[in-house]
Amino acid sequence: MALPQEGSPERPLEGLSAVVTGAGRGLGRAEALELARLGAAVVVNDYGRPGRDGSGASSAGPAEEVAAEIRDRGGRAVAHTGDVSDFRQARELVRSAVEEFGRLDVLVNNAGILRDRMVFSMTEDEWDSVIRVHLKGHFNTTHFAAAHWRERSKAAGGEKVYGRIVNTSSEAFLAGSAGQPNYAAAKGGIVGLTTSTALALAKYGVTANVICPRARTRMTEDVFAGFQRPDQGLDPLAPEHVAPLVGYLAAPAAARVNGQLLVVHGGMVAIVERPRVQAKFDSKQETFTYDELDALLTPHYADRPAGETFAAAEVLGLTRG
Ligand SMILES: NC(=O)c1ccc[n+]([C@@H]2O[C@H](COP(=O)([O-])OP(=O)(O)OC[C@H]3O[C@@H](n4cnc5c(N)ncnc54)[C@H](O)[C@@H]3O)[C@@H](O)[C@H]2O)c1
């Protein structure tokens, strides 16, 4: 297997190249800095629009600042200011990693926007734009990175290559979020995309995992405004609590971690189990009748706690310790 030989315990990503989307601010910035600290050459992608809803003019500023920060610390980085929701620009993004650093090894899909509204008030544009940036954005880069890895594997006579995808979902999908139907749906879609990609690419030596992070960023500054930063030490809501897991998932050590969902924040990582079957009913004849379903399902749900749904609200209570 064509694994890089340069990796050391301190710099496990030495010799690898990574793309991080939406890395001009917030979580993506912390993740790009961490990947560079661990030795990776990084393409820092961000279209740099000023609004967290994706509004305003694009700006090269945020991506270039983070790329410069990495170079100032002795790392290798270039900025890319494309929009990941645009298929062509996503292709250029993946291509730029290959052109700049000779190959792509790690793809961190992180770019995202918010347009919150209750489902009865949400406009078509609020729905479409959030699905487009998160779900289509994740697909676009994944498509071109996957094609790159498949081609590399073919060129190596079918040998496994090195590839890591880290996608970004949210507790808004896991626990449900009444005011974010577009966002919760996009983040659920990203989980489906991750398990599909994990199955499809395993034979090429590529893993795909998904994180549900939590951090104080531009996106969540109002949600977490009530959670004070401590006077000393790291803020439990600092994006720097999320970045180490992304570094680990990108590294050779995580080869056996594939198709997994991990919740991460504040010095804690929780591995979420796949959905499990809670109950099963069989029809008496070949198929069910209405009456039969009524007789089986109505008492079943009558006994279950009110308000319990498929959403895993309990994840919201996870803390370190
Ligand atoms: N902050 C949290 O608590 C939290 C919780 C769960 C999930 N997330 C997810 O983490 C990711 C990062 O969020 P954040 O909190 O750091 O937000 P942020 O707003 O601080 O950063 C997101 C960055 O993505 C960039 N971006 C947006 N759309 C883009 C596009 N189409 N192309 C290129 N760049 C684009 C923005 O310019 C911005 O710099 C998002 O996917 C978000 O949904 C965050």
The ligand as an SDF file (V2000), in Angstrom:
LIG
                    3D

 44 48  0  0  0  0  0  0  0  0999 V2000
  -20.2200   25.9330   15.4280 N   0  0  0  0  0  0  0  0  0  0  0  0
  -20.9480   24.8950   15.8050 C   0  0  0  0  0  0  0  0  0  0  0  0
  -21.3050   24.7240   16.9930 O   0  0  0  0  0  0  0  0  0  0  0  0
  -21.3430   23.8420   14.8130 C   0  0  0  0  0  0  0  0  0  0  0  0
  -22.1600   22.7920   15.2300 C   0  0  0  0  0  0  0  0  0  0  0  0
  -22.4870   21.7900   14.3340 C   0  0  0  0  0  0  0  0  0  0  0  0
  -22.0160   21.8470   13.0460 C   0  0  0  0  0  0  0  0  0  0  0  0
  -21.2410   22.8930   12.6370 N   0  0  0  0  0  0  0  0  0  0  0  0
  -20.7860   22.8990   11.2500 C   0  0  0  0  0  0  0  0  0  0  0  0
  -19.3970   23.1810   11.2230 O   0  0  0  0  0  0  0  0  0  0  0  0
  -19.0770   23.8190    9.9900 C   0  0  0  0  0  0  0  0  0  0  0  0
  -18.2750   25.0880   10.2530 C   0  0  0  0  0  0  0  0  0  0  0  0
  -19.0890   26.0110   10.9510 O   0  0  0  0  0  0  0  0  0  0  0  0
  -18.5360   27.2160   11.8180 P   0  0  0  0  0  0  0  0  0  0  0  0
  -19.2910   27.1920   13.0760 O   0  0  0  0  0  0  0  0  0  0  0  0
  -17.0680   27.1870   11.8380 O   0  0  0  0  0  0  0  0  0  0  0  0
  -19.0970   28.4480   10.9670 O   0  0  0  0  0  0  0  0  0  0  0  0
  -18.3840   29.7780   10.3790 P   0  0  0  0  0  0  0  0  0  0  0  0
  -19.4680   30.5920    9.8020 O   0  0  0  0  0  0  0  0  0  0  0  0
  -17.5000   30.3720   11.4290 O   0  0  0  0  0  0  0  0  0  0  0  0
  -17.4300   29.2080    9.2490 O   0  0  0  0  0  0  0  0  0  0  0  0
  -17.9290   28.6620    8.0460 C   0  0  0  0  0  0  0  0  0  0  0  0
  -17.0140   29.1060    6.9340 C   0  0  0  0  0  0  0  0  0  0  0  0
  -17.4620   28.4720    5.7110 O   0  0  0  0  0  0  0  0  0  0  0  0
  -17.3430   29.4040    4.6690 C   0  0  0  0  0  0  0  0  0  0  0  0
  -18.2740   29.0310    3.6070 N   0  0  0  0  0  0  0  0  0  0  0  0
  -19.6290   29.0110    3.6770 C   0  0  0  0  0  0  0  0  0  0  0  0
  -20.1430   28.6000    2.5190 N   0  0  0  0  0  0  0  0  0  0  0  0
  -19.1010   28.3660    1.6740 C   0  0  0  0  0  0  0  0  0  0  0  0
  -19.0180   27.9260    0.3320 C   0  0  0  0  0  0  0  0  0  0  0  0
  -20.1290   27.6580   -0.3790 N   0  0  0  0  0  0  0  0  0  0  0  0
  -17.7960   27.7800   -0.2210 N   0  0  0  0  0  0  0  0  0  0  0  0
  -16.6600   28.0590    0.4930 C   0  0  0  0  0  0  0  0  0  0  0  0
  -16.6970   28.5050    1.7700 N   0  0  0  0  0  0  0  0  0  0  0  0
  -17.9070   28.6440    2.3570 C   0  0  0  0  0  0  0  0  0  0  0  0
  -17.6920   30.7450    5.3010 C   0  0  0  0  0  0  0  0  0  0  0  0
  -17.1800   31.8500    4.5540 O   0  0  0  0  0  0  0  0  0  0  0  0
  -17.0600   30.6170    6.6860 C   0  0  0  0  0  0  0  0  0  0  0  0
  -15.7600   31.1490    6.7390 O   0  0  0  0  0  0  0  0  0  0  0  0
  -20.4000   24.0370    9.2670 C   0  0  0  0  0  0  0  0  0  0  0  0
  -20.6230   22.9940    8.3540 O   0  0  0  0  0  0  0  0  0  0  0  0
  -21.3950   23.9740   10.3980 C   0  0  0  0  0  0  0  0  0  0  0  0
  -22.6840   23.6360    9.9310 O   0  0  0  0  0  0  0  0  0  0  0  0
  -20.8950   23.8930   13.4890 C   0  0  0  0  0  0  0  0  0  0  0  0
  1  2  1  0
  2  3  2  0
  2  4  1  0
  4  5  1  0
  4 44  2  0
  5  6  2  0
  6  7  1  0
  7  8  2  0
  8  9  1  0
  8 44  1  0
  9 10  1  0
  9 42  1  0
 10 11  1  0
 11 12  1  0
 11 40  1  0
 12 13  1  0
 13 14  1  0
 14 15  2  0
 14 16  1  0
 14 17  1  0
 17 18  1  0
 18 19  2  0
 18 20  1  0
 18 21  1  0
 21 22  1  0
 22 23  1  0
 23 24  1  0
 23 38  1  0
 24 25  1  0
 25 26  1  0
 25 36  1  0
 26 27  1  0
 26 35  1  0
 27 28  2  0
 28 29  1  0
 29 30  1  0
 29 35  2  0
 30 31  1  0
 30 32  2  0
 32 33  1  0
 33 34  2  0
 34 35  1  0
 36 37  1  0
 36 38  1  0
 38 39  1  0
 40 41  1  0
 40 42  1  0
 42 43  1  0
M  CHG  2   8   1  16  -1
M  END
$$$$
